[in-house]
């Protein structure tokens, strides 16, 4: 594919800048960056340059010196819509696709859960095919709750409100 684009073995392809430190990976930024840098160089002949985000998040909108960026994302609620309807990445990349938008809107208004999941699966496929979002990995958060812990509040995806938790004598 690189040869067809006029860059055999990546020769002549300009360096790609990757913005790090916006949100999410924090300590994992360097590890993931190093792995991507090695794989892109070895497999594509492309050099990735690191570009650190060194100021307030608001500057992210105005920065124009990068091609890619890392973002960590937690679901606000356990549903595909949490990723597909409310992802700020779409706003920051200015990406628009009428098919994607239609699938999301249909999913928002569909009560049949199987149909809704299928619509979101199709929307996710559009994202993948257009390479707007490239999921590198999916993290896991494990939570062990003992039987004597009553009323764990909030979502298990975020820190609970400790003041609301009741410990039952055991």
LINNORWO-V667102 format. One record per backbone hydrogen bond with DSSP energy under -0.5 kcal/mol. CO is the residue of the C=O (numbers start at 1). NH is the residue of the N-H. If there is no record, write none. Layout:
co:CO nh:NH
co:CO nh:NH
This chain:
co:1 nh:5
co:2 nh:7
co:3 nh:6
co:7 nh:10
co:8 nh:11
co:10 nh:13
co:16 nh:49
co:17 nh:19
co:17 nh:67
co:17 nh:68
co:18 nh:51
co:19 nh:70
co:20 nh:53
co:23 nh:25
co:23 nh:72
co:25 nh:28
co:26 nh:29
co:28 nh:32
co:29 nh:33
co:30 nh:34
co:31 nh:35
co:32 nh:36
co:33 nh:37
co:34 nh:38
co:35 nh:39
co:36 nh:40
co:37 nh:41
co:38 nh:42
co:39 nh:43
co:40 nh:44
co:40 nh:45
co:40 nh:46
co:41 nh:45
co:47 nh:16
co:47 nh:49
co:49 nh:18
co:51 nh:20
co:52 nh:54
co:56 nh:59
co:57 nh:60
co:58 nh:61
co:58 nh:62
co:59 nh:62
co:59 nh:63
co:68 nh:19
co:70 nh:23
co:77 nh:79
co:79 nh:82
co:80 nh:83
co:80 nh:84
co:81 nh:85
co:81 nh:86
co:86 nh:88
co:87 nh:90
co:87 nh:91
co:88 nh:92
co:89 nh:93
co:90 nh:94
co:90 nh:95
co:97 nh:101
co:98 nh:102
co:99 nh:103
co:100 nh:104
co:101 nh:105
co:102 nh:106
co:103 nh:107
co:104 nh:108
co:105 nh:109
co:107 nh:110
co:109 nh:111
co:111 nh:113
co:112 nh:116
co:113 nh:117
co:114 nh:118
co:115 nh:119
co:116 nh:120
co:117 nh:121
co:118 nh:122
co:119 nh:123
co:120 nh:124
co:121 nh:125
co:122 nh:126
co:123 nh:127
co:124 nh:128
co:125 nh:129
co:126 nh:130
co:127 nh:131
co:127 nh:132
co:127 nh:133
co:128 nh:131
co:133 nh:135
co:137 nh:139
co:143 nh:145
co:144 nh:146
co:146 nh:149
co:148 nh:150
co:148 nh:168
co:150 nh:166
co:151 nh:153
co:155 nh:158
co:160 nh:162
co:161 nh:164
co:162 nh:165
co:166 nh:150
co:166 nh:168
